[in-house]
Amino acid sequence: MMNFRVVTIKRFERSAKSLCKKYPKLTQSLSEYLCHLEENGPQGRRWPGWPNLWKDRLGLPGHNVGKRGGLRVVVYHDPTNMPELIGALLIYSKSDITQPDQAEIKNAVQDLKEIIAE
């Protein structure tokens, strides 16, 4: 089994906190999801035009919301680090926005790179 190092950026943490207020049972699901990432690496689909970005779906079982209509998590995967790095960049509800714009993604990736450089 391969282990990955999972890092969250402030932008992700703020959005997750806000979503946890809206969906109280999300706290447990999100914790389990991050542990799953740590053990198994990025899931979902690659983001078009960004070779290291992945978009995954996260359901809200305690709120009767499946993966299809639930949350989206955008992660950055850097396989050149050891252990391989996964940066949790963005989390959002599909009901709030369909997809983040390119500028928001670029800013999130930059935030992660600043954390890695420290």
N, C-alpha and C positions, 0 to 999 in steps of 0.2 A: 504494500500500500504506500502510495506517495503522499507526502505532506506538503502543504503549501502554506506560505505566510500570508495571512489576510490582514490588510490595513484598511481602515475606513478614514475618509476625509471628512472635514467639518460639514461640508455641504450635504453629504450623505447622512451624517448624524442629525443635522437639523431637520432634514426632510423626514427621516425615520421617526424622530421624536414627535413631530407634528402628526404623522400618520398613526402613531401609537395612541395619540389622544383620540383620534377619530375611530380607530379600530383597536380597542384595548387588548384583544387577544393576539394582536400582531407581535407583541414583545417576545412571546415564546416562539412563534413561528420564525421570526427573524433571527433569533439566537440559534435555532436549529439549522436554519439556512446557512448562516455564516460558518457554523461547525461543519456542515456538509461541504461547503466550499474549501475549507481547510483540509479536509480529507480527500476530496475528489477532484478539485480544480473547477475551472469555469464550466458552466452548463449553458444550455440554450443555444442561441445562434450568434454567429459573428455579425458585428455591425458593419454594414456595407461601407467601404471606403476607409475603414479603420481596422488594420490587421490585428491589433491587440485588444480590441473591444468586443465584449460579448453582451448580449441582452437576454435576460432570463425572465421567465414568468413566475410569479409567486402568488399562490392562492391564499384566501383568507377563510380557512375551514370553519372557524368559530363564528363567522359572520355570513355563512352561506354564499360566499363568493369564490368561484373556481379560478383556476389559473387564467382562463381566457379573458375574464372580465376584471381580474384582480390587479395586482401590482406588477410593475416592471422594475428590474434591478439591472443597472449597467455596471459592469466590472471591467477592469483593465487587467490583462494577464501579461506578465513579463517573464518568459521562460528562461531568460539569460541569468537571472539571479538564482542563487542557491541558498535556502530553498526557494522554489519558484514563487514569485510575488503575485498576489491578486489584490488589486485595489478596488474596494467597493466605492464607486463614484457617485452614482445617482440612484435614487429610489423614488418612484412616483406612482400614483394611481392612474390607471388608464382612463378612469372617469373624469380625472382632472385635466390631464393633457394627453394627447395621442403619442407625442414623441418630443424629446428635448431638441432644441435647435443646435446647429453646428457650433455656434459660439459657446453655448453652455457646456457642451461636451469638451470642447477645446480648453475652456477654463478649468473644468474638473480634472482633466488629464494634467494640466499644468500644476494645479494644486497638489496632485499626487506626486509629481516629479519633484516638487519642492520638499515634500515630506521625506522622500527617499534620499534626497541629497543631504539632509541633515545628519 
